[in-house]
């Protein structure tokens, strides 16, 4: 008898979870995306200016295309930066990129849902080239 109640409990729990997932999907589809004044290319240009102004890229092996994934909060500020692919000294590289990204003076227009600003994820790709190469340690 206990086994039947346990199985019934599990079935009800899974059904409730599945319904919650559908609601989340509906919410995400109604959002307006976050936007930087001038678009993504304007942000990339401004961000690269800050990187070259404040960061010594020779400390890192940064050649090729890098993906910057971050959140734009309800106030239009950047949070939770992640950089892919990982490089030698990734933690320091991400800290330096986080510093440079916060030096960009203009704020993002946050994503909107039902007329209210919400947190959203943004993905920007930037191509780096430098004379410094990873030795493959």
Number of C-alpha atoms within 10 A of each C-alpha: 5 7 8 9 10 10 11 11 11 12 11 10 11 10 10 11 10 10 10 10 10 10 10 10 10 10 11 11 9 11 17 16 16 22 17 16 12 8 11 15 14 12 20 18 12 17 20 20 16 19 20 11 11 14 16 11 18 11 14 17 22 22 16 11 13 16 15 17 16 18 19 24 20 18 14 21 17 22 16 11 18 19 20 13 12 15 16 15 11 16 13 13 21 18 13 16 22 19 15 20 22 15 16 18 10 13 16 19 18 24 22 17 16 10 9 10 18 19 20 20 16 16 13 14 15 15 12 13 13 12 9 13 13 12 7 6 4
